[in-house]
Amino acid sequence: MFDPQAVLDQLTRDEKVRLLCGADAWHLHGIERLNIPEVTLTDGPHGVRLSDSQALDGSARPATVFPVEAAMAATWNPDLIEQAAAAMGDECQSMGVSVLLGPGLNGKRTPLGGRNFEYFSEDPFLTGAMATAFVRGLQSRGVGACIKHFAGNEQETRRFLINAEIDERTLQELYVEPFAKAIREARPWTVMGAYNAVNGVHACQSPDLLHRILRDQLQFDGLVMSDWVAVKDKVSAHANGLDLEMPGPGLRDQELIAALDSGLMTEVALNERALNVLKLIQRCVEERRDAHPDWDRHHELAVRVATESMVLLKNDNSLLPLSTEESVGVIGEFAHLPRFQGGGSSHMTPRHLVDAFTAVGERTTVQWATGYTGTEVTEEELGEAVALAEIVDKVVLLTGTTDSMESEGFDRADMKLAPDHLQLIEAVARANPNLVVVVHSGSAVETRQFEAHTPAMIQAWLPGEGGGEALARVLFGEVSPSGKLSETFPVRLEHNPTYETFPGSKDTVHYSEGLFTGYRYYDTKTLPVQYPFGHGLSYTRFELSDLTYDAEQRHARVRVTNVGDREGAEVVQLYVHDEASTYRRPEHELKACAKVTLAPGEQREVTLTLDEHAFAYYVPHLGRWAVESGEFELRVGVSSRDIRLTHRIEVESDTEVRILPTLNDTVQDWLADDRTADILQPIFERMKFEQDHPMYGIALGFPIPQLLQFIPHMGYSEAEAEKVKADLEEAWQKLNPDGMEVQIPQG
C-alpha cells in the first residue's frame, strides 16, 4: 500500500503531467519506479464491457448483460438494482477492472434522445434513487462507479459541439439533482464530464460545473475524468477542475508543460489533480480482491431484473396471462435474434443469451414466423405471419426499435415503430384478435397507430441476456408483472414540450421548457397522455388506505392490500403538490416510492420517507435549495395520473423566499407583498386614493418613481407627492437599511 501524498512528493513534474491522462483507452498510468500499478477501467453501465483490444472497436469479453438503465428504473426496486450492481462488481474484480463507467444520470427531455436507454428516468428523484442503489452495490464489491455525464448531455445530435443553454433553477432541479443525490447518499469514486458545453463553456473545462457546483456545492471529493475525447482545451480543463483526460496516450501533455512554464497553469493545480489520480489508484489497489462470479446466479438475477422491469401497458378482457393449454404463435425476428441491448459504448457480449421463442416453447406448443427482417416486412413474411395467426389460439408479436433507429451517436427521428411493423401488427390482428404486442425499445414509443388492434401490450425495454426467459414468465403468469413506466408515453411527439426546440440549432439548444419536462409538463398542462409516468398493470389488484404523516420523522405511511387472487407487487408512489409558491412549480413531483410484494389477501403498512429536498426547490437569488412555508398536499397513488389518497399538511420554514419589492418596482408589486403593502396601503388611505378612483387601475402598473411623478396629475399637490416620497423612503430604509433612494423621473 502507498500514501498518495508521499508518492506525489517524489514525482517529477513530467510524471505528474503524465498521470493526468490515460495510458491508453482503458488504463491509467502507473509509476513503475515507485511500484505504483496501472489500473483498469471499462464501460458499463448494464454490465462489464471489457475489451481485450486497445481499439475502441466494440469487442468485449463475455459477461452478464443486465437490462439497460431505462429498464432498471422501471423496476422501481432500488434493492434489486443494488444486487445487480454488486454482481457487476464481482465480475469486474474477476476481470481486473477497478472502475466501471456508469451509471448514466442524464435526463430525458424528449423520447428522441438516442441514448435514453442508458439513462434511468425523466424524473430526477427516481434517477437519483436508482443511481444511488447502483453505486452502493458496485462499490460494495470494491469497484468504483463513475456517474456520468456531468452535465446537460441530453442529446446525441452534435454532442461534441452543442451548447446547452439551461437556466440555473432548471439545471439544479432536473439535471444536477440526480448527481447530487448519488453523491450525498453513495459517494461515488468518480464523476465523468460531458462532451457538450453548458451555458457557453464545455463541461470538461467549466469552472461553474466542476468547481462551483461539483466541488463546492455538492462537496464531491473523488476524481473527475473526461468522457472519451471530450477535452477541448487541455490546459483550461485541468486548470478548471478536470483531474483525468481520457483516453490516452497523452498526446497533448506538452501543452500542459508549456502552460506550467508560462504560468497559465499553476503547480498547485497540477499537484491537486495528480493527487486525486493517485488517491483513486490507491483506492483501487486497496480494494482489489479475488472474485469468482457465480455466473448462473448472475444470469438469474438478470432475468429477475428484466421480469420486474416489464410493464403491462394494457390487458383488455384479461387476455394475459397465457395458458400452457393454449397454442401460441410467436411472430417477429426478435424472438430468435433478441433485441436485448442498445448500440454504442455499452454494447456487450452476453454469456448466456435466452431468446423468447425458446423460453415460450419450454412452456407450451409454439410456432414461429419471422414477421420481419430488421425494419422491413416482405410479402412472404407477411403472408407467413398471417397464416400462423389464423391457426393458433393466441399470438405474441415482438416488435420495437432497432440499432439503426436508436443508439448512441445519433438521436431518434421519431417515436414511431417502422411502418412495415405497423402494417404487420394490423394484418396479424385481423387474422387473430387475441394479440399480445411486446415492444422492445429503450425509450417511449408512439402506440396510437396500433392501439386499436392490440388488446394486450407489454413494454419490455431492452431487457438484457435473460429477456426471453423474463418475458415467458410474465406471459404465462409465473410472475405477475410489476414494472412501472419510468417515463411518460405521450400520445404523439408533437405534445412533448421540447418539440419546437430539440435538438436545437447548429450550435445551441435552449432548454426553454425549463422545469416542465415529462410528467411535470403533461400533468401541469392536464394534457392527455397514452400512458402516464408510473403506470403499469398487474394480474392482481391492490387497494391503498389509511394514509398518515409524521412531520417530525418525515414519514408517510399507507396500508397496501392485495385484493386479487394472485401474488403480486405494487409500487406506491408519493407525489408532493405545493399549494402556492413564490416561484412556479410543477403540479406535483415524485418524492418517495416503495415496492411491496403481497400474497392474495395480504396487507402491509408501507413507510415512505421524504428526504430534505421533498418540499424544497432551488431559489436562484438565494443560490440554494429552500423550503417555503405553506400548505402542501401529499398525493399517494400508483401513477402520476392515478392518485388514490391525499393528505394536506402545513410546512413551516424560517427562510424567506420572496424578493423584497424595491423602490423601482410597481405599485402592484408593493400591494401584493404583505411586507410592503403595509407601507403603501395606509398612504393610499390617507390620500383617499381607492379602487373607485379613475386612475387606480392605471396606477397599479406604475413603478414607484412614476407613481410619484404622476401624483400631481391625479388631483394631488406636489407637496403630497414629496410627503409620499419621504414616507416610502423612510419605511424602505427600515426594511432594507442598505437599500436605495427613489429617483423621480423628470419630464
N, C-alpha and C positions, 0 to 999 in steps of 0.2 A: 504494500500500500504506500501511497505517497501523499505528501502535503502540497496542495496546489500552489500555495503562496511560496513555499520553499523552492519548488521547481521553477516558478516564474522568476525568482531572484537569480537563478542560474542560467536563464536563457539569454541568448544573444538577441539583438533586435530583429535580425533576419528570421530567427526561429519563431519569435513571437508573431511576426507577419505571416509566416507560413501556416501557423495554427489557425489563422483567420479565414482559411479557405480549405475545402475538402482536398484530400489526397487524390481522389478520383470521384466517380459517380456515387459510390456507396460507402466510402470510408473517410474517417477523419485522420489527420496526420498524427503519428506518434513521434516521440523523441527517442530515437534508438540509444543514443549515448547516455540517456538518463533512465533507460528501461521503462519509458512511457509507451504503452502499446497503442496501436491503431484500434479504433472501434468501428463497428459496422452498423449502419442504419439502412432501412429499406422501406419501400412503400407499404402502406395499408390502404384503406382503413378497415376492410372487412376480411382481413386475413394477411398472411405473411407472403409478400410477393418478392422473394429473394432471387435475384438473378446471379447466375454464375459468370455472366458476361459483364464487362465494364461498359459495353454499349447499352444505350437506352433503347433496347430492341423489343421490350415486352416479354422476353423469355423469363421463366421463373421455375423454381423447383416446386414439386407438388406440395401442397399444404391444404389445410381445411379452408374451404371457401364458405364463409358465412354470408347470410343475406346482406345486401347493401344497407347503408345507413338509413335510407328512407324507409326500408322495411323494418329495421331495428326500432325506429321510433314508433312505427305502427303497432308494435307490441305493447307500448305504454308500460313496459315492465323493466325498470332500471336494474332490478336484481338479476334478471335473466341476462341482460346485456353485460353486466359486470362479470358474470360467469363466462360468457362468450369471450370477453376481452382477456380474462385470465387464461383461458385456453390458448388464445393467440400468444400470450406472453410465454407460456410453456413452449410453444412451437418456435418462437423467436429464440429462446435460450438454447433449444436443441440445435439451432442452425447458426448460433454465434451472433445473433442480431441483438444489439443493445438499445436501439431506438426505433420505434415503429412510427412511420409518418402518418399520423392520424390520431384522433378523428377529425373530420371536417365540420366546422361550426358555422359555415356561412348561411345566410338567409335565403329565402325563396321568394323574391319579389314577384316572380312570374313562373307559371308552369313551363315556360320555354327554356329555362336555364339548362344548358347542356350537361351540367354537372350536378343537377339537382339530386340525382340518385345517390351521390356521395355525401349529401347533407341531410341532416335529420328532419327538419320541420320548418314550416312557415312561422312557427311560434318560438320566441326566444326562451321562454320558460321551459318548454318541452325539450328544445335543443340543448339547453344548459343542463337539464336533469339527466338526459341520456349521455351527454358528453362527460359529465361528472362520473357517472357509473362506469363508462368505458375506461376513463383514465384510471380510476381506482382499481379496476380489475386488471388492467395491463400492468400497472406499476406494482401491484401486489406480488407480481412474479419477477420483479427486478428488471423490468424493461421500461424504458422511458417512453411516454407519449409525447407526440408533437401535435398540439392543437393548431389547426390551420383553417383558412388562410387569412391572416390578420392584415387588413380588414377591407370590407366593401367589395369582395370578389364574388359578385352575384351573377356574373355572366361570362361566357366564353368568347363572344364576339370582341375582337381586338383587345383581348385580355391583357396583353403586354403593354398596350398603348393607351387604353381608355382611362379617362379621369372621371371618377365617381364624385359628383357634387352632392354632398349629404349634409343637411343642417345638423347642428350639434345635438339637438334633442333626439332626432331620428337615429343618428349614429350611435348614441349612447344606449337608447332603449331597445333598439332592434338588433343592431349589428355588433356592438361591443358587449352587451349584457350576457350573451351565451358564453363568451370567453371569460367574462368576469366571474360568472357563477362557477365555471370549471376551475378557475384559478383559486377562488375563495375556498372551495369545498374539496378540491382534489389535488392541488399543487402539481400540475404537470411539469415535467422536467424541461420541456422546450416549447417554444412557440414559433410558427413559421410565418414570415411576412409574405404578403400577396404580390402578384405581378402588377396589379393596377395602381394608379395614383388615387389618392383621396384628397379632394379639395386642393388640387393643383400640385401635390408633391407625391412622388412614387412611394408606395407603402414601405419599402425596404430602406428608405432613407428619410423617412418622415419623423422629425423630432416630435411632432404633435402626437403621432401614433405610438412611437417607440419610447419616448421619454414621458411626455405629459400624461398619456393615458396608461400605457402598459406598465411602466416602471413606477411612476409617482401615484397615479390614481389607483391602479389595480395591485400595486405592490408586488409585481411579478419579479421573482429573484432567480429565475432559471436562465437558460440560454435562448437567444433569439437567432434563428437561422433564416436564410432566404429560401424562397421557392427556387426550384432549379432554373438557372439563368435569369433570375428576376432582378439582379443587381444592375442598375443603370450606371450609376456613378459610384465606383468603389470607395473613393475617399469620403464622399458625402455619406454613404451608407454607414461606414464604420464610425465616422465622427458623430453620427446622429443616433447611434444605438444598436446597430446590427453587429452581432458577435461573429457570425459564421456565414460566409458565402458558399453556396453550393451550386453546381458540383465543382470538383477540382478537375485538373490541376490548376494551381493559382497562376494563370497566365497574366494577371494584372497586378501581381504582388509589387512589381517595380513602381507602379503608380502610388502605392501606399508608402513605399520607402521614400520616393521623391517628396511626397506630401509631408512626411516626418522631417525631412531635411529642410523644407521651406517653411515649416510651422503651420501649414494648413491642417495638419493632424498632430495632436499632442501626444507625448509619451504617456501621459496619464490616461488618455483614452485608449491607447494601444494596450497598456497594461490591464485596464478594466476588461477589454474584450478578450484578451488572451487568457486572463484568469477565469473568465466564465467558461471558456472552452476547456481549460484544464479541470475545472470543477465538474463539468459534465463527464469528461473522461474518467476522473476519479470515481464518480458515482457509478458509471458503467462497470468499471473494474470491480468495485466493491460488491456489486450486485450479481456478478457472474456466478452461475451455478450449473450443475449438471441437471439436465432435464430429459426425460424420456416420455414424450407425449403418449397419452392413451388415445390413439387415433380413432378407434371405434367410439369411444366416449365423446370425443370432439365432434365426430360426424353426427352422432345422435343429438348433441347439443345444437349443431347447425340446423338439424331437422326441427328441433323444438322451437328455435327462434323463428324459422320460416313458418311453422304452423301457427304460432301466436301472432305473426305479422299479417297473415292473410285476412283481408277484410271482406266479409259478406255484405256486399253493397245492397243487394235486393234478393228476395226469395219468395216471389209470388206463389200463393197456393201451396207453400211448403214443398216446393219441388225438390229441395235438398233437405235432408241427406239422401244419397242414393242407397238402394238396397243391393245386397250381394246377390239377390234373386233376380235382379233385372239385367238384361243385356245392355251393354253400354258401347256406344260408338265414340271413339276419341278421334277428333279431327284437328290437324294442324302440324306443321313441321316441327313446332316447338315441343311436341310430345315425344319426339325421338332425338331432336337436337335442341336441348333446353336453352332457353333464354334466361340464364341464371345470374349474369353479372353484367356490369357496364363496360364500355370501352374506355381505353386510356391507361393512365399510370397505375390504376388499381386492378388491371386485368391479370388474373391468376391462373395457375394450373391446378385443377382440383385433384385431390387424392382419390375420391370416390364419388363419382357423379351418378345420381339416380334420375332417370327420366320418368315422366308421368305415365307413359304407356306401360312401361314395365311395372310400375307401382300399382296402377289400376288393375292390370292383368293378374296381379297376385291376389286380387280380391273378388273378381267376377269374370264372366265371359266378356271379352273385349275385342273389338275390331278397330282397325286404324285406317284413316285415309289421310294422305299428305296434306290436302287442302290448299297449300300454297308453297311456294319456294321464295324465301325472302319476303318481299313486298308484293309479289305478283302471283296471280292465280291463272293457270291455263284452263282452257275449255275442258281438257281431260281431267284436271284436278277438280274442277267444279263438279263435273258430272259424277266422278267417283265419290265425292263428299256427299252429294245429294242422294245418290243410290244407297250409301251406307246409312244415312239418316233415316231413310224410309223403312229400314228393316230392323232397327233396334228400338228398345224401349225409350232410352234417353241418350242425349248427345252431350258430350263435353267438348267444346271448341276452344282451343288455346290460340290466343291472338296477342297482339301488343306491338311495341316498338321494336326496331332492330338497331344494330350498331350504326347503320347508315342514317338513322333518324335521331339518335340520342347517344351522345358520347362526349367525353372530354374533348376539347378542341374546337367545338362549334355548338351553337345554340339550335334548338329545335325550330323548324319552320312553322309549325302549328301544333295544335293539341290533338289532331285527328289521327285515327288509325289510317293505314294505307287504303286508298279507295277500293282496291281489289279485295281486301279483307272485309270491308263493309258489304260488298256485293256477296261475298261468301257467306257471311252471317245471315243476310236476308234470305238467300236461297236455301240454306240449311234450315232456317226457322220455318219456311214454308213447307218443307218436307217433313219436319218433325217439330212441333211446338214445344216439346219437352227439352228445351235447350238451356244448357249452362254455358255461359261465356266466361272464360278465365283470361284476365288481362295481365300480361307481363309487361311492366313498364317501370321506369324509375321515378316517374312523376305523374301528375294528373293527366288524364286523357279526357277528351270530349266524348261523352257517351250518348248524346241526344240522337245521333244518327242511327243507333241501333237499339235504343231503349225499348221501343215498341215491339221489337222482335225477340226480346230477351227477358224471360220471366225470372231467371236467376243469374247473378253476376258476382264474380269474385275478383277482387283486386289482389293479385299475387305478387306484385312488385318484381324485383329481380332477386329470387329467393335463395341464391347460393346452391351449393352442391347437393343439398338434400331437398331441394324444392319439389321434385317429383313425388317423393315419399310424403312430404308435408301436405301436398295438395290431395293426395289419395286419402290421407287420414281425415282431412276436412270434408272431402266429398262424401265419404261413407259414414260420417258421423262418429268416427272413433274419438275425435276431439271436436267439441263444439267450437266454432270459430269465435275468436275473441279479439281479433285485430281491430283497431280504430284508426281512421284516417288521420295522418299527421299533417295533412294539408287539405285545403278545400278543393273540391272538384266543381269549378264554375260551370254554368250552363253552356257558356261559349267564351272563347278567348277574348272577344270584344268587351266582356264585362270586367276583365281584370283591370285594376287601377293603373297598371303600367302600360296599357295597350298603346297609348299615344307616345310614350317616351322610351320604351325598350326597343332596341338596345342602345339608343342614343344616336348622336351624330358621329362623325368620323373620330372626333377627339374626346367628346364629353357625353356622359349620361347623367341626367338630372333625376335624382330621387325625389321628384316633385310630389309624389303621393305621400311622402312623409311617413308618419306612423301607420297610415291606413293601408296595410297590406294584408292579404289573406283574409281570414275571418274578421279581423279588425275593421276591414273595409266593408265586406259583404254584410256583416251583421249591423254595423253602424248605419249603413245605407238601406238596410232591410231589403236587399236585392236577392231575388230568388237564386238558389244555387242547385246544382244537380245533387251533390252530396256534401253535407256540411263538415267542417272540421270536427274531428272527434267521433264521426259516425261509424257504426259497424253493428251489424245484426248478429244474432246468436240463434242456436237451435233451442234455447230455453228462454225464459223471461225473468226479469228482475224488477223488484219494486224498491224504491228508496223512501225512507221515512225518518222522522224524529231527528231533524237537523238541529243541532245546538252549537254554541260557540263559546269558548273560554278565551276571553280577551287577554288575560294575563299570560297564558301559555301560547296564545295564537293558534289554538287547536279548534278545528271544526270537526264535529262528529256526526255521522249519519249511519243509520241502520240499513243494511242491504239484505234483501231476502230473495232467494231463488224460488219463484213461484211456478216454475215449469217442472217438467218430468225428466230432465237430463242434467247431469253435472255441467257446469259452465263457468266462465269467468266474465265479470263485468268490470269496466273501468269507470270509476266515479271521478267526475271532473268538477273542479271548483273554479268558477269564474268570479272576478270581483268587478262590480259596477260602481263607479263614483257618481253620486247623485249630482254634484256640482263641483267644478274645479276652475281655478283661475285660467289655466291653460287647457285647451280642448283635449279630451282623451277619447279613446275608442269606447264603443258601447259597453264592452266588457273585455276582460283579459284573463287568460288562464293563469292561475296562481298556485294550484296544487292538484294532484291527482293520485289515485291509488287503484291498483288492480287486485281484485279479490276473487278467489275460486270457491264456489259453493256447490255442495251436493243438492239434489232436489229437496225442497222444503227447508234447507238450512238458512239461517240468518246470522249476520255478524255485524258488529259495530266497527266502522272504519274511521280511523283518525286521519284527518288531512291537516298537515302542519303548514302554516303560512310563514314564509321567510321575511327578512327585514325589508324586502322590496315589494311586499304584497300590496300595500296601499300607497306606495311611493311612486313618484315619477321624476324624471330628470328636469330640473328647473334651470334653464340656461343662464339667467342672470345671477343665480347663486353658484353656478358651476358645480352642482352636485345633485344627488337624489334627495328628495324631501317629501315628507308626508304633510298633507294639508288637512287641517281639522275639517270635519264634516260628516255627513251621513253616507254610508256605503251599504250596498246590498250584496250579500253573498249568494251566489247562484250555483246550485249544485244540480248536475244533470249527467246525461250520457252522450251529449254532443253540444256544440255551441248553440245549436238550434233546438235542443231537446232538454230544456231546463225543468227539473221535476220539483225542486224545493228552493225556497228563498228565505233569507233571514236578514233583517236590517240591523245595522249596528252604528253606533256613534264612535268616531275615532277622534281623539284629541291630540294636538301637536303644538309644540312651542315654537314652531317655525312659521314665520310669516312669508308666504309665497308671493303675495301680491306686491307689485311695484308701486310705491307711493306716487300718486299723481304729482307732477311738478307744476311750477308756475307757468310753464309753457303748454300744459295740457288743456283739454277742453272743459267747458262748464259741465258737460255730460259726464266726463271722467271724474270730476270732483263730486258731483252729486251721486254717482254710482258707488263711491267708496265711502264707507262709514267714517273713516278717519278724516276725510276732507269735507264730506257732506255736512258734518257737524260744525264746520267753519263757515262754509258758503251759505248754507240754508238760512241761518239766523240773519246774515247780512241781507239776503233777498227779502226776508220777512220784514226787516226794518225799513227797507226801501218800498215795501208793498209791491214787490216785483214777483207776481204769482203766475200760475199757469194760465189764467184768463187774460193776462197781458198780451196784446197782439204780437209783441216781439219775443215772447218767451220761447216759443219753439225754435225760432231762428237763433236765439242766444245760446241754446244748448250746444250748438256746433261751434261756437266761438272758442278759440283758445283764450286763456285768461287775459293776455295782453290786449287782444282785440275786443274782449268784453269791456275792459276798462276804457279803451279808446272810444267805444260806441256808447257808453253810458250817457254822455251829454246829449246824444242824438235820440235817446229814448225818453226824453222828458225830465231828465235829472240834471242837476248843476254840475259844473266842473269840480266844485268843492266836494260834492258827494263822490265823484269818481276818485278824487285824491284820498278821501277817507276810506273808500273800499280798498284802494291800493295799499294803504298803510295797514289796514286791518288784516289783509291777506298776508302781507309780508311778515307782520308780527306773529301771526299764527303759524305761518310756514316755518319761521325760524325756531319755534318751539318744537315743531315736529321733526325738523331736519336742520340742526344747527349749522351744518356745512353746506346748506342749500344756496340758492341763487336769489338775486333780486329780480323783480319783474321789470321788464323793459317795455314801455308802451310804444307801439309803432307810431311814427309820425305821418301826417298827411291823411 
